[in-house]
């Protein structure tokens, strides 16, 4: 438990202090955000705001986690190391995307195929290792079953289908956070809430773990307490970064941050056996992603008509005249309700489940 507190505190301090330094360095180098011409015109005033702030989030999480391990004297677990690999690996892809945008002075970075290849490569390494890395009890970080609050009976998949499922989860979550990162503080605040929920879920699973407390309601989750340390570090990092990312944002996380956070969400859900529950706890990300899917599908089916004035969903409300800060706060409220509902379902399953 001490490691959870240490990781969260150090990560918060890391982004709170480190982001201020990053802003100065990025401004000095002219690494500012480029704004798409087809976006809301109100965003043009944000042109030149430093981006790639996700670097600070990633470094803070990594340093905070390993400091917590060093101080408490416990070795890192396989689950935590794999999750951090996924987190940092997708962040590296996002960094390349952001850097190309800045260096080439264009609103598009990596080509979609190159971006997808990078995501698949990182996800594939993560999936293969997570499926095959057994502990002394024969447990692996990821099982072959699809889960809701725990593995669902009769959903076991062969390895190849499981790898595809893992890749779909990673792509969906990372792109979901990426699409949400369109307004000051929106994705940071929502991510902070969801990872905070995972801290609670992981601690609960640790206290009711089959390895230490066998019983009908125990959880077959490997390394839940160490996953809580990672979740706490990411939550703390988002807290600190939000100080600078809240409206009016002094810095953006860029794809560096959004892809890494989204990937970590998917990895956390897979390892905690809460894959389908992520649809509830991460409901805001799901809604925003589906707004884009629906907009594109309807546009193609009707020959140019639109459901929303603009997608993703947050920009629709901007064009309706809502103030940016109003949209962000109301979407945070929605995200909070989704997280509370998800935690309620998780606890309800333990109360009534067998």
N, C-alpha and C positions, 0 to 999 in steps of 0.2 A: 504493500500500500504506500509505503514511503516513496518508492520509485515513481509511482503515479503522480504524487504531489511535486516531486523534484522535477520531473520531466515537464509537467505543465508550467511550472514557475519559470524554469530556465528558458523554455521556448517562448513564453510571453515576453520575458525580458529581451530575448534575442531579437524578436521582430520589433518590439517597441523601440529599442535603441538602434538596432541594426538598420531598420528601414529609414531612419533619419539620415544615417550615413549614406545609404544607397541612393537616396533622393539627390544628395549633393553630388555624388559621383556621376550618376546618370545625367543630371542636368549639365554638369561640366562637359560631358562627352556628347551631349546633344541627342541622347537616346530617348526621344519623345514619341508618344503615341501618334500614329497616323489615323485619321478619321475617314471612313468611307463616305463618298459623296452621296450615295443612295440611302444613307441613314438619316435619322432625325436631324434637322438643321440645328437644333439646340446643342448638339454634341460638338459642333465646330469649335466652340470655345475651349474644348478640352484638348485640342490639337497641341502637341508639344509636351503634354504632361508625361513625366517619366513612366516607363513601363518596365516589364521584366521583374517586377517586385517579387514574383514567385520564387526567385533565387533566395531571397532572405528567408522566406517561409521554409523552403527545403533545408537550407543550411541550419536554421534554428532548430528544426525538428531533429535532424540527424545529431547535432551536437548535444541537444538536450537529452535525447534518448541514451546516448552512450555515456554521458556524464552521470545520468541516473543509475546506469548499470555499474559504473565505476565506483560511485559513492556507496551504493548499497552492497556491492560485492557479488552480485549475481551475474552469471553469464547470459548473454543474449540468447533468446530461443530461436528455433528455426522459423517459426511463424512470423515473429517480429522482423527477422532479417529479410525474409521473402517479401513481406509487406513494404519494408523500407526500400528494397530493390525496385519494386513496382512503382512506388511513389517517386523515387529519384529518377528512374529510367524514363518514365513518361514526362517528368519535368525536363529532362534533357532534350526530348523531342520538342517540347513546347518552347524551350530556350532557342533551339535552332530556328523554329518558326518565327519567333519574335525577332531574333537577330537579323534574319533575312529581310523582314519587313523594314527594320530600321536602316540597315546598311544599303538596301536597294531603294529605299524611300518609296515603298508601295504598300497598299493596305493588305495585300496577300503575301504570305510567306512561303512556307513549304508547299509544293504542289500536293493536291489531295492524295494522289497515289503514293508519293513518298512518305507523307504523314501516316497513311494507313499501314504501309510496310513497316515503319518504325514502331507503331503501336502493336502490330501483330507480332513482331519479333520480340519485343519486351514481354508482351502478354504470353507468348508461347514459352519463353524461358521460365517465367513465373509459374505457369500452369504445370509444366513437366516436373519441375522441382517440387511444387506443392503437392502434387499427386503421389510422388514416389518417395518423399523424405519421411521415413518412418522413425518413431521414437522407440524406446525400449519396450513399450506396450503394443507396438505395431500400429499406432495411430499416425495418420498423416494430417497435415494442415487442412487439406481439402478432401472431402469424400466424393464418392461417385453418385450421390443422390442429390436431387433438388430439394431445397429447404425453404421453410417459411419461418417458423420460430425454432425449428429443429428439423432434421432430415425427415422428409415425407416418405412413408412406406410405399414401395412399389415404383419409385422414381429412379432407381439405380440405372446408370447409363454406362455403356462401354467407354473405354478410355478416350477414343477418338471423338465421340460425341461430347464427352465431358470437356475436352480441350476446346472444342468449338463453343460450348456453353460459357466457359470461362472467358474466351475472347469476346463473345457477344456482351457479356456483363461489363467487361473492362471498357469496350468501345462505347457502350451505351452510357455508362456513368461518367466517363471522362468527357465525352462530347456534351452530355447533359449539363455539367458544371460549366463547360466552355460556353455554351449558348446562354446560360444564366448570367455570365459575367459581362453584362452590357450596361449596367448602371452602377454608380458609385456605391460600393459596399454591399451590393446585393448578394453576390455569390459568396463573399467572405463571411457575411453574417449567417447565411443559410447553412454553409458548410460547418461553421462553428457549432451550430445547434445539433446537426446530425452526428458529428463526431463526439460531441458531448453526450449524446444518447448512447453511443457505442461504449463510452467509458462506463456508464451505468450497466449496460448489458454485459460487458466483459467481466465486471466485478461480480455481478450476480451469477454468471456462469462459472466463475472461479469458485464461489462459495458453494455452489450446487454441482460441482464437477464430479463425474463418475469415477475419476481416478482417486479422489479423496473422500467423496461422500456418495458412495454407490446407493442407488435406489431407483424407484420407478420413474421419478421426475428428474433425475440427474441429466446433465448435458455432456454429450460426447464431443467436447471441443478441446483441441490441443492448445496449450499455452494461453489460456484466456487472460490471465493476469498480466502477462507481458504484452498482449495485444492492447490491454487497457493502458499500459504505459505509452504505447505509440499513439493511441487515440487521444490521450491526455496531452501529449506533446503537440499534436496537430491542432487540438482545440485551443491550447494556449497560444500557439503561433498565430492562429486566425484572430484571436482576441487582440494581440499586440499589433498585428498588421491593420486591423480595422480602425485603429486610432488614426492612421494616416490615409486609409482608403475610404473612410466615410465621407459623405458629401460636405463640401467640395473636395474631391479626392486630390491628394498631393502626389499619388503614385497609383499605378494599376498593377495587378498581379500578372497580367498578360497570359498567354497560353502556357507559359512556364508554370504558373500557379494553378490555373484551372484544370489542365490535363493531369497534373500530379495529384491534386485533391480528388478529382473524379476517379482516377485509378485506385487511389487508396480507399475510397468508399466501396468500390467493387470488391477489392481484395478483402476488406474488413468484413463485408457481408458474406463472402464465400467462406471465410475462415471461421466465422461465428455461427454458421448455419442459419443465417437470416437473409438469404438471397431475395426471396419474394417480399419479405417484410420491408426491404429497402424501398420498394415501390411506395410504401406508406410513409415511412420516416423521411424519405427523400421526395415526397410528393410534389414539392415545388419544382424540383428539377425535372420530374416526369411530365408535369403539366406544361412547362415551357418547351420541352423537347417535342411533345406531341403537338403543340401549337405550330411548330415549324413543319412537322410531317403533314398535318392536316392542311396547312396553307399551300404547300407544294402540290399535294395530291389533288386538292380542289382546283387549284390554278390550272393544272394539266387536264383535268377531267372536264372543266367548263370552258376551256379555251381562253383563259385570262382573267376569270373572276376570282375574287378573294373573299375569304371568311373574315380575316382581320385586316385592319388598315396596314399593318406591317407585322411581320414575325421576326424574331421571337415575341412572345406575348407581351413582355414589358414595354416594347416599343409601340404596340397597339394603343396602350393607355396613354403613352406620351403624346401620340397624335390626337387623342381625344381631349387633350388639354390638361391632363393631370401633371402636377409638379413632380419632378424626379424624386425628391425626398419623400413625397406622399406615396408614390409607387413602391419605393424601397421599404418603407416602414410597414405598409400594408402587406407586402409580400413576405416580409419577415414574420408578421403575425400569422400568415397562412403557413409558413414553414414551421413555426413553433407549434401550431395546432397539429400539423402532420406528425411532428416528432412526438408530441404528447400522445397522440392516438396510437402511434407505433409502439411506444413504451407501454401503453395501456394494454394493447393486444398481447405483447410479449409477456407481461405479468399475468394477464388473464389466462393465457395458455398454461402457465405454470400452476396456477391455482386450481383450474378445472381439469387439466390434462393428466394423463397417466402414461 
